């Protein structure tokens, strides 16, 4: 049986993100992949078509926040991931950055149940779980709020503002149409500052460009 993080993928992570994982972390991540796939076989966390690209489209994509130069200064920060789904990026970031205090939020109980299961099995001490709608849960006061595959920037930005600390940053993982989304956000909120945009490619045979869109509040 091949390990999820083989030598090639470990090198990709180190080369692209400057992240050197410990042996203990690699073992935990390989175990996480096994747990995720087994759980997904009876509870739909991800479509079967997507599971074949779990590393490229989801694990690697979740780690792309490390491309943000200021992220290295926030390793001890509190990070809230709203609409985390199966744990992307929340669980991935908690496993790879043990000093980061991660809050995984979702309103879908089957997703939350899996994250609780993974946290228990892997003993992910820096992972906190918040079940409920983001607009209804208690304020987190996070240094970073992340959104991945959740909705349009203008629609979900108010959710982040409720939970972000003074001077915090909101990070959106985005694909196509990012300029139009940013324009729409400016129309909805005239006080927004211009975001930092970081484009990157997923490690796929077909070029797949993604973008980190980072608003500083």
N, C-alpha and C positions, 0 to 999 in steps of 0.2 A: 504494500500500500504506500503510495507516494504521500509525502508530507505536503500540507498546504503551503507552508513557507519552505520551499526548497532553496538551494544555494542561489539559484538565479533570481528568485523573488527577493531574497534577503539582500542581495547586491543591488537590485533595483531600488529598494527602499533606502538603502544607505546612500546610493549615488544621487537619487532624485531629491531626497528629503534631508540628507545629512543625519539620518537617524540610525544609530547602531543599537540594535535590540540585543538584550542579554539572552543567554541560553534559556533562562527561566521564562522570559517573555515569549520566546519562540515556541517553547513547549506549550505554554498557555494558549497562544494563538492557534496552534495546530489542534489543540483540544477544543477550542471554541468553534473552529470550522466543523469538526466532527459533531459537536452538539447542535450547531445550527442546522446542518443538513439532516440529521436525524429528526429533529423537532419539526423541520419543514416538511418532512415526509407525511406527517399527520395533521399539521396545522399550517395553513398557508401564510408564511411570512414573506415569501418571494416566489415569483413564477418559475416554473421549471426551465424556461428559456434563459432566465437571468442567472440561475444558479450555476450554470456552466461558466459564467464570467464573474464569479463571486469575488475573485481577487482583483481583476482589472477594473470592473465597473463599480464596485462597491467598497471593498477594503482599501484599495489604492486611492480611490476618489475621496473617501473619508479622510485619509491621511494628508490630502493635498493642502489642508490648512497650514501645514508646516512650511509651505512655500511663502507664506506671509512673513516677511522679515520680523515683524513685531511679535509674532507668536513665540519666538524663543525667549522673549522677556516676560511671557505670561505662563510659564510652565507651572507656577504655583497658584494660578488663577482659578476662579470658579467659572465653569462653563455650563450653560443651560442649552440643551438641544431640544427644541420644540418640534413635535411631530416626528419623533425619532424612529418610528416604525420598528423594524427588526434590530435596531441598534446602530444605525448608520447616520451620523458618525459617532454617537455617544459611546457605545461599547468598544469600538475600535480605538478611540482616543483614550479611553480609560485604561485599556490594556497596554497601549504603547507609551503613554505618558503618566506614570504612576503618581507623580506629584500634582497632577491636575485634578481638581475636584469637579467631577462631572455629575450633572443632573440630567437624567433621561426622562423626558415628558412625552406622554401620548394619552389620547382619550379612548384608545381601542384596547380593551382588556386583554385580548389574545396576544397583542404585541407586548404589553406590560408583563403578562405572565411569563413570556419567554425570557424577557430581560431579567426578571426576578430569578428564574431558573438558572440562567447563565451566571448571574452574579453569585448565586449560592454554590454552584458546581465549581466555579473557577476562583472563588474567594476574591472577588474584585472589590477591594476595600474602599477605593476612591470613587465608586459608582453609587449614586443616589437615585432613587426611582420616584417619580411624581406622576400618579395616575389622575387624569382629569383634563378638562379643557384648559388651555393655557390662560384664557381670560378669567377663569374661575379659581385656579389654584392660588395659594398664598404667594406673594411677591418673593422672588428668589434673590434679587439684587446681585446678579451675576456680572462678572467682568466681561464675559463674552457670551453672546447668544447666537446660536447657529440654526439655520434652516436648510434642509436638503430635501428636494422633491416634495415640497409642501404646497406652495401656491405662488401667486404673483407678489412681487415685492411690495407694491402699494397696499395690498390687502392685508399682508401679515406684519408689516412694519409696526403697526400699533401694538401688536402682541408683544413684540420685543421691547418696546419702550416701557411697558409695564414692569418688566423684569430686569432691565439693564441698570447697572450702577452708574453713578456720575462718571463721565469720562470713559465709559465702556464702549465696546465695539460689537457691531452686528454683522455676522458673516453669512452670506447667502451662497450656496453652491448652485451654479446656474449653467445651463447649456446654451441653446440657441435663443435668439430674440432678447438678449440681455440689454441691448441699448434701448429697445422699446420699453422694456420693463422699468429701466432707470428713469426714462423720460416720464413715464406714467407716475412714478413715485414722486418726482419733482412737481408734477402738476397737482398731486394730492397734498403735498406738504412743501410749501414754499420756503420753509426754514431749513430744509435738508442741506447738508454740506456735500460737495462732490465726493463720490466714493472712490476708493482705490480698487482697481480692477486687475486681477492677476489671471491671465490665460494659461492654460496648461493642456497637455494631451494625455489621454489615458493610454496605457501600454497595450494597445490592440493593433492588429494587423491593418485595420481600416482607421484612418486618421479620425480621431474623435476629440474635438476641442471642447473643453469645459472652462468655466470662469468662476473665480472667487470674486464676489462683490462685497466690499467691506465698507460699512458706514461707521464713522466715528461720531459718537454723541457727546 
